[in-house]
Amino acid sequence: MSRSSQPGELTGDYIIDPAHSRLGFVARHAMVTKVRGQFSDVEGHIHLDEASPRDSTATVRIKTASIDTAQQQRDDHLRSADFFDVETYPEIVFRITAIEPKGGDLYAVSGELTIRDVAKPITFDLEFTGLAHDPMGNTRAGFEGSTQINRKDWALTWNAAMESGGFLVSEKVTLELDISAIKQ
């Protein structure tokens, strides 16, 4: 994690700034277009160790009811028992279990993603995008990453067959994250 202005400056405890972060997804709809969405109610605690990235940790909690695809009918369906079942499963949780440097500002991040009480391991590439001091006196660290999952692995199995073949909602979903974290 080399983009800090002074060695060791990145090390410390951070919280995710939900107003300046995006935890989103992309899924194919009707086999012809992509639908994008995000979750607006996110909290996360991160411990970064610049000297030993493998000792860094994080836990991110996402309120499933905060899903937003910019279309109310679709959002209501995604909140229903067909998908996230927000009444029964109010949170998605991600816990980092390992961080491996890949060179430069790239890292392989492994963790456990829990959706609908189903916990599965995932690994994704994460780029450290920099460290900045904002006008309010905060130290901010930035990160970007993505990975692709099969939603069926997390009991998100609802679908509808299409007359032309295929299904309405793709099994493959790309998870995207753009994180601004504030040092505590």
N, C-alpha and C positions, 0 to 999 in steps of 0.2 A: 504494500500500500504506500506507494512512493510519492504521491502528489501532495504531501504536506510540506509546509514551508520550513518547518524545523523537525529534525528527527524526534520521534516519539509524540509529536503533537496530536496525531490521530488517535492514539491510545486513550481509552476512557469509555464511559457509559453514555449512551445516546437514547433518545426516544424518536420514533418516527413522527415527522410533522405531516399529518394527514392533509392539511391544506395545500401542501406543496409536493405531495407524493401521489403516485397512481399505482394501484394494484388492480390490474385489469386482465381481460381475456379476449380471445378471438376464437369464434367457432363458425364453421361453414353452415349456412342455412339453405335448404332446398338444393344442395349440391352445386349451387351456382354463385353464391355471394358470401361475403364474410360479415358477420355481426360482431360488433365490438361492445364491450361493456366494462364496468369497473365497480368496485365497492367503495363507498364513500366513508364508512365508519370503520376505521382501522386504528389499531394501537399496536405499538411494537417497542420492545426494549432490546437494545443491542449493546453488547460489550465487545469493543475492538481492542485487539492487542497487535500493535504495529510490528513489534519485534518478533512476535510469534503468532502469525495469523491463525494457525491451527488451534490456538487457545481462545479464539473469538467465539462468542455465543450470541444467539438471538432467539426471541420468541415473538411471533406476530399473531395477533388475534383479529379476525375480520368478522363483523356482524353480517350474517347472511341476508338479513332483511334490507341491508343498505345497497343491494344490487341495483345497478342503473344501466340500462341499455338505451335510454332515451325514447322508450316506447312503453307506456304504462301497461298495456295488455300483456306484452311479453314479460315485463318485470313481474307482474302478478303471477303469471304462469311459472316463472322461475322460482318464485317464493313458495309455490304450492308443494304439496306432497309428491307431485310428479318429478320435481327436481330437488331443490334445497330443503324443502319442508322446514321452513324457518321457525315454526312453532315448536317442533321437536328438536331441531338441531340449529340453535341460534348462532353458532360460531363455526368458523373454519380456523384451524390453528396450524401454524407452521413453526417447527423448532429445528434450528440448525444443529446438526450432529457432527459436521466436519467441514473445514475449509482448507483447500489445498491450493497453494500458489501455482499458477500456470505460466508465469512470466509477465513482467511488466505490471500492468494494472488489472490483469485478468486472474480470476479465481474460479475454481470448481467448488460450488457450495452444495453440500449434501444435507438432507434433513428429512424430517418426517412430516408429511402433510396429512392432516386429519379433516375429512369432510364426511358428514353424516355418520360420525363415530367410526369411520373406517380410516385407519392409519396405514399409510404406505410410504415407502422411501421414494424420494425424488432427488435428482442432481441437476443443477443448471449452472451455466456460465454466468458469472457476475463480473461486471466491470466497475472498478472504483473510478468515479468520474471527477473527483477532486474534493478539496477542502477549502472552505471559504469562511470569511468573517463578515456577517451581514451588518447592516446599519443599526440593528437593535442590540448589537453586542454578542450575538450568538455565533458559535462555531458550528458550521454545518458540514456534513460529509454527504457526498452524493454517490449513488450506486444505480446501475441499470443491468437488467438481466431478463432472460426469458427461457422457457422450456416448453416442451409439448408433452401432454399427458393424454391418456385414454380415460375419459370421464366414467366409463363403465367400471373401471377399477375402484371407484369410490361410490358405487351404488347409484350413480346418476344414469339410469338406464332408459328413461322414457324416450320414445321415438314414435314416428308415424311413417309408414311406407308411402312412397309416392307412386302415382300411376305410371310415371315414366321410368320407374326403377330407382333404386337407392332409397335413402331415408331423408326426412325433413331436417334433422339435426346431426351434424357429424359427431363421430365418437372422439375424434382427435380435437383437442382444445389447446391452444397456445396460451400459456400464462405469461403475462408481461409485468415487470415491475420497474418503476422509476421512483427511487427513494431519496428523500431529503431527510436526514437525521440530525437532530440538534443535540450537541454535547451538553451533558448535565453538569 
